[in-house]
Amino acid sequence: MNDVTPPAAVPPLLPTGTRVLVTGATGFTGAVLTRKLVQAGLDVHAIARESSDLSALGNLKMTWHRGPVYDPDVVRAATRDVEVVFHVAAAYREARHADDMYVKVHVDSTRLLAQAVAGSPRFKRFVHVSTVGVLGHVEHPPANEASPYNPGDIYQATKRDAEVWLREFSAQQALPYTVIRPAAIYGPGDTRLLKFFKMAAKPYLVLLGQGRCLYHLIHVQDLTDAMIRAASHPKALNEVFICGNRECISLVQMAAYIARELGRSFRVVRLPEAPFFIAADVCEWVCRQMGVEPPIHRRRLAFFTKDRSFDTRKICECLGWEERFSNEQGLIETTRWYREQGWL
């Protein structure tokens, strides 16, 4: 199946002129979401650090609030008269970040944003974008929204803490919210999975350990459609949804789609994982002392050893959402985009 053209996009469900706030608008997912909201005729506000590059969204009619998402003054100004918050901002998993940065971006910002809009008669929904990573390694896949928290690193732990705080705060203050837990986000414009695409283009695909290496994907277009739907759907009120394709995929199958599109083939080589994790711990410690990003670290290796498979029926059944990009379609489209950039 090589046709990568999806059906027509589902139109946003928020009324024209609705004032919305997007955090993380300059990131991969946030930028796609922001464009959709502006194009739908909404009154879009966004928070961006002073150092953020706004050029990719510079042609959009929207209002920017510059500063950290965990700055009380910035949050106060940005949330004035807002009806919907899309809290997308995240401190991505880079070993050079100190732990307190994850706390600020994930937990402190959630607290400030929620407190700022709580009690407002205009406010309709707080769409909190978390991650399936709060469930960690899935021992008995597939996991679902009722599965216990099992974060495996500081990124996932602080995402969990933000979720827990928001749900407890909502119960006390009657704040309308929806939590979206995306699977692995990808699509044209993404660079975080580029390393794996490059691996799939080589003659040998090196994997660690003997696990199944299950992975669950969500195309950025499908994810942002789901986020917009969750902002107004009555059945999304005060609910948690895992957002991913109907089926998970193995890393080997991912690589097979990529290699086929590139006209290449590979052999799978499996190596023992323990020595690599020891080396990663040493490398991460040394590089952190030097203030540089390590070339190898434990969170990156986890990509090749953890199983991530989820039951995604709840969001489909409750919200009438379904993905427009199959795993194969999305991976082929993304491979073509990388190749157009000269990266493959």
C-alpha positions as CSV (number, residue, x, y, z in Angstrom):
1,M,0.0,0.0,0.0
2,N,1.9,3.1,-1.2
3,D,-0.8,5.7,-1.3
4,V,0.0,8.2,1.4
5,T,-2.7,10.7,0.7
6,P,-5.1,10.8,3.7
7,P,-8.8,11.6,3.6
8,A,-9.8,15.3,3.9
9,A,-9.1,16.8,7.3
10,V,-11.8,16.9,9.9
11,P,-12.7,20.5,10.6
12,P,-12.0,21.9,14.1
13,L,-15.1,21.9,16.3
14,L,-14.4,25.1,18.2
15,P,-16.5,28.1,17.2
16,T,-14.9,30.9,15.2
17,G,-13.4,33.6,17.4
18,T,-12.9,31.3,20.4
19,R,-9.9,32.6,22.4
20,V,-7.4,29.9,22.9
21,L,-3.9,29.7,24.4
22,V,-1.2,27.3,23.1
23,T,1.9,26.6,25.0
24,G,4.8,25.0,23.2
25,A,3.6,26.6,19.9
26,T,7.0,26.7,18.3
27,G,7.6,23.0,18.8
28,F,6.8,20.3,16.3
29,T,3.3,19.4,17.6
30,G,2.5,22.9,18.8
31,A,3.3,24.5,15.5
32,V,1.0,22.1,13.6
33,L,-1.8,22.7,16.1
34,T,-1.4,26.5,16.1
35,R,-1.7,26.6,12.3
36,K,-4.9,24.6,12.4
37,L,-6.4,26.9,15.1
38,V,-5.5,30.1,13.3
39,Q,-6.8,28.7,10.0
40,A,-10.1,27.9,11.7
41,G,-10.5,31.5,12.6
42,L,-9.8,31.3,16.3
43,D,-8.3,34.0,18.4
44,V,-5.0,32.3,19.1
45,H,-2.5,33.3,21.8
46,A,0.7,31.5,22.5
47,I,3.6,31.6,25.0
48,A,7.1,31.3,23.7
49,R,10.5,31.8,25.3
50,E,12.4,35.0,24.4
51,S,15.0,32.7,22.6
52,S,12.3,30.9,20.6
53,D,12.4,31.3,16.8
54,L,9.0,32.5,15.6
55,S,9.8,32.6,11.9
56,A,7.9,29.4,11.0
57,L,4.7,30.9,12.4
58,G,5.5,34.5,11.7
59,N,2.9,34.9,8.9
60,L,0.0,33.9,11.2
61,K,-2.4,36.3,12.7
62,M,-2.0,35.5,16.4
63,T,-0.8,37.1,19.7
64,W,2.6,36.1,21.2
65,H,3.4,36.3,24.9
66,R,7.2,36.1,25.4
67,G,8.8,34.4,28.4
68,P,9.1,31.1,30.2
69,V,5.9,29.1,30.5
70,Y,6.5,28.8,34.2
71,D,6.7,32.6,34.7
72,P,3.7,33.8,36.7
73,D,3.5,37.2,35.0
74,V,3.7,35.7,31.5
75,V,1.0,33.1,32.4
76,R,-1.2,35.8,33.9
77,A,-1.1,37.9,30.8
78,A,-1.5,35.0,28.4
79,T,-4.5,33.5,30.1
80,R,-6.6,36.7,30.3
81,D,-10.1,35.9,28.9
82,V,-8.9,32.6,27.5
83,E,-11.6,30.0,26.9
84,V,-9.4,26.9,26.0
85,V,-5.9,26.1,27.0
86,F,-3.8,23.6,24.9
87,H,-0.9,22.9,27.2
88,V,1.7,21.3,24.8
89,A,4.9,22.7,26.2
90,A,7.5,20.1,27.2
91,A,11.2,20.0,28.2
92,Y,12.4,17.3,25.8
93,R,14.6,14.6,27.0
94,E,18.0,15.9,26.8
95,A,20.6,14.7,29.3
96,R,22.0,18.2,29.7
97,H,18.8,19.5,31.4
98,A,18.9,19.6,35.1
99,D,16.0,17.9,36.9
100,D,14.5,21.1,38.1
101,M,13.9,22.2,34.4
102,Y,11.5,19.3,33.9
103,V,9.7,20.3,37.1
104,K,9.4,23.9,36.0
105,V,8.2,23.2,32.5
106,H,5.9,20.2,33.3
107,V,4.6,20.7,36.8
108,D,5.0,24.4,37.7
109,S,3.6,25.6,34.4
110,T,0.6,23.3,34.7
111,R,-0.1,24.6,38.2
112,L,0.2,28.2,37.1
113,L,-2.0,27.8,34.0
114,A,-4.7,25.9,35.8
115,Q,-4.8,28.3,38.7
116,A,-5.0,31.3,36.3
117,V,-8.1,30.0,34.5
118,A,-9.9,28.2,37.4
119,G,-13.2,29.9,38.2
120,S,-13.4,31.9,35.0
121,P,-17.0,31.8,33.7
122,R,-15.6,32.0,30.1
123,F,-13.3,29.0,30.5
124,K,-14.4,25.8,28.7
125,R,-11.5,23.2,28.6
126,F,-7.9,22.7,29.7
127,V,-6.4,20.3,27.2
128,H,-3.3,18.9,28.9
129,V,-0.9,17.1,26.6
130,S,1.0,14.4,28.6
131,T,2.7,11.3,27.2
132,V,2.2,7.5,27.2
133,G,5.6,7.5,28.8
134,V,3.9,8.0,32.2
135,L,3.2,4.3,32.0
136,G,6.8,3.4,31.3
137,H,7.8,0.0,30.0
138,V,4.6,-2.1,29.4
139,E,5.2,-5.5,31.0
140,H,2.0,-7.0,29.7
141,P,0.9,-5.1,26.6
142,P,-1.3,-3.5,25.6
143,A,-1.7,-0.9,28.4
144,N,-4.7,1.4,28.6
145,E,-5.8,4.5,30.5
146,A,-6.4,2.5,33.7
147,S,-2.9,1.0,33.7
148,P,-0.7,2.1,36.7
149,Y,1.8,4.8,36.4
150,N,5.3,3.5,35.9
151,P,7.6,6.3,34.8
152,G,11.1,5.4,33.9
153,D,12.9,8.7,33.9
154,I,12.6,12.3,35.1
155,Y,10.8,13.4,32.0
156,Q,8.1,10.8,32.5
157,A,8.0,11.3,36.2
158,T,7.3,15.0,36.0
159,K,4.7,14.4,33.3
160,R,3.0,12.0,35.7
161,D,3.3,14.6,38.5
162,A,1.6,17.2,36.3
163,E,-1.2,14.8,35.4
164,V,-1.8,13.9,39.0
165,W,-1.8,17.5,40.2
166,L,-4.2,18.6,37.5
167,R,-6.7,15.9,38.2
168,E,-6.6,16.6,41.9
169,F,-6.9,20.3,41.4
170,S,-9.9,19.8,39.0
171,A,-11.7,17.8,41.6
172,Q,-11.3,20.6,44.1
173,Q,-11.9,23.6,41.8
174,A,-14.3,22.1,39.1
175,L,-11.8,22.9,36.4
176,P,-12.9,21.3,33.1
177,Y,-10.0,19.4,31.6
178,T,-8.9,16.6,29.3
179,V,-5.6,14.7,29.4
180,I,-4.2,13.5,26.1
181,R,-1.4,11.0,26.3
182,P,0.2,10.8,22.8
183,A,2.2,7.8,21.6
184,A,5.4,8.5,19.7
185,I,4.7,11.6,17.6
186,Y,6.2,11.8,14.1
187,G,5.6,13.2,10.6
188,P,7.1,15.7,8.2
189,G,8.9,18.3,10.2
190,D,10.0,16.0,13.0
191,T,13.6,15.4,13.6
192,R,13.6,13.3,16.8
193,L,13.1,10.0,14.9
194,L,15.5,10.9,12.1
195,K,18.3,8.9,13.6
196,F,16.1,5.7,13.4
197,F,15.2,6.5,9.8
198,K,19.0,6.8,9.0
199,M,19.6,3.5,10.8
200,A,16.9,1.8,8.6
201,A,18.7,3.0,5.5
202,K,21.9,1.1,6.4
203,P,22.7,-2.6,5.5
204,Y,22.4,-3.6,9.2
205,L,19.8,-2.7,11.8
206,V,21.3,-3.0,15.2
207,L,19.0,-3.7,18.1
208,L,19.7,-4.2,21.8
209,G,18.5,-7.3,23.6
210,Q,16.0,-9.9,22.5
211,G,12.8,-8.1,23.1
212,R,10.0,-7.5,20.7
213,C,10.8,-3.7,20.6
214,L,7.1,-2.8,20.2
215,Y,6.5,0.9,19.4
216,H,3.3,2.9,19.1
217,L,3.0,5.8,16.7
218,I,0.8,8.8,16.2
219,H,1.1,11.1,13.2
220,V,1.2,14.7,14.2
221,Q,-1.8,15.5,12.0
222,D,-3.9,12.9,13.7
223,L,-2.8,13.9,17.1
224,T,-3.6,17.6,16.6
225,D,-7.0,16.6,15.2
226,A,-7.7,14.6,18.4
227,M,-6.6,17.5,20.6
228,I,-8.9,19.9,18.9
229,R,-11.8,17.4,19.1
230,A,-11.0,16.9,22.8
231,A,-11.3,20.7,23.5
232,S,-15.0,20.7,22.9
233,H,-16.4,17.2,22.9
234,P,-18.7,16.6,25.9
235,K,-17.5,13.1,26.4
236,A,-13.9,14.3,26.8
237,L,-14.7,16.3,29.9
238,N,-12.5,15.3,32.8
239,E,-11.2,12.2,31.0
240,V,-7.8,10.8,30.1
241,F,-7.1,9.4,26.6
242,I,-4.3,7.5,25.0
243,C,-3.9,8.8,21.5
244,G,-2.2,6.4,19.1
245,N,-2.8,4.4,16.0
246,R,-5.1,1.4,16.3
247,E,-2.1,-0.9,16.0
248,C,1.4,-0.8,17.4
249,I,4.4,-1.7,15.3
250,S,7.8,-3.3,15.9
251,L,11.0,-1.4,15.2
252,V,11.9,-4.0,12.6
253,Q,8.6,-3.4,10.8
254,M,9.1,0.3,11.0
255,A,12.6,-0.1,9.4
256,A,11.1,-2.4,6.7
257,Y,8.7,0.3,5.5
258,I,11.4,2.9,5.5
259,A,14.0,0.7,3.7
260,R,11.5,-0.4,1.1
261,E,10.6,3.2,0.3
262,L,14.3,3.9,-0.1
263,G,14.8,0.8,-2.3
264,R,17.1,-0.7,0.3
265,S,17.3,-3.8,2.5
266,F,18.9,-4.7,5.9
267,R,19.8,-7.5,8.2
268,V,18.9,-7.3,11.9
269,V,21.8,-7.6,14.3
270,R,21.1,-8.0,18.0
271,L,23.6,-7.1,20.7
272,P,23.5,-7.5,24.5
273,E,22.0,-4.5,26.2
274,A,23.8,-4.4,29.5
275,P,27.2,-3.1,28.3
276,F,25.6,-0.3,26.4
277,F,23.6,0.9,29.5
278,I,26.8,0.9,31.6
279,A,28.6,2.9,28.9
280,A,25.6,5.3,28.6
281,D,25.6,6.0,32.4
282,V,29.3,6.9,32.4
283,C,28.9,9.0,29.2
284,E,25.9,10.8,30.6
285,W,27.7,11.6,33.9
286,V,30.8,12.9,32.2
287,C,29.0,15.0,29.6
288,R,26.7,16.6,32.2
289,Q,29.7,17.8,34.2
290,M,31.0,19.4,30.9
291,G,27.6,20.9,30.1
292,V,27.3,19.2,26.8
293,E,24.7,16.7,25.3
294,P,26.1,13.2,25.5
295,P,26.1,11.2,22.2
296,I,24.6,8.2,24.1
297,H,22.5,8.1,27.3
298,R,20.1,5.7,29.0
299,R,16.9,7.4,27.8
300,R,18.0,7.1,24.2
301,L,18.9,3.4,24.6
302,A,15.5,2.7,26.1
303,F,14.1,3.3,22.7
304,F,15.6,0.0,21.6
305,T,14.7,-2.1,24.7
306,K,11.3,-1.0,26.0
307,D,7.9,-2.3,24.8
308,R,5.3,0.4,24.2
309,S,1.9,-1.0,23.1
310,F,-1.4,0.5,24.0
311,D,-5.2,-0.1,23.7
312,T,-6.4,3.0,21.9
313,R,-10.1,2.2,21.7
314,K,-11.3,4.7,24.3
315,I,-10.6,7.8,22.3
316,C,-12.1,6.3,19.2
317,E,-15.3,5.1,21.0
318,C,-15.8,8.2,23.1
319,L,-14.8,11.0,20.7
320,G,-15.5,9.4,17.4
321,W,-11.8,10.0,16.5
322,E,-9.8,7.7,14.2
323,E,-6.4,8.1,12.6
324,R,-6.1,9.2,9.0
325,F,-2.6,7.9,8.6
326,S,-1.8,4.2,9.0
327,N,1.6,3.3,10.3
328,E,2.7,2.4,6.7
329,Q,1.3,5.6,5.2
330,G,2.8,7.9,7.8
331,L,6.2,6.2,7.7
332,I,6.3,6.4,3.9
333,E,5.3,10.0,3.8
334,T,7.9,10.9,6.5
335,T,10.6,9.0,4.6
336,R,9.8,10.9,1.5
337,W,10.0,14.2,3.4
338,Y,13.4,13.4,4.9
339,R,14.7,12.4,1.5
340,E,13.4,15.7,0.0
341,Q,15.4,17.5,2.7
342,G,18.5,15.6,1.7
343,W,18.7,13.8,5.0
344,L,18.4,10.3,3.7
